């Protein structure tokens, strides 16, 4: 199982993740939030969102 995690200290609120993967990420108060971590399993965009974060605030943890 993949679990997306946003480091709010690093997040600059650019919105790339919400644009790339809106079913998992949303901007709230100018910070990215995970709105549905379970959707990461079915959305092929989670890893792309993490890769396109300019400050590397998003990590994808792999749980068994």
Buried (B, 14 or more C-beta within 10 A) or exposed (E): EBBBEBBEEBBEBBEBBBEBBBBBBBBEEEBBBBBBBEBBEEBEBBBEBBEBBEEEBBEBEEEE
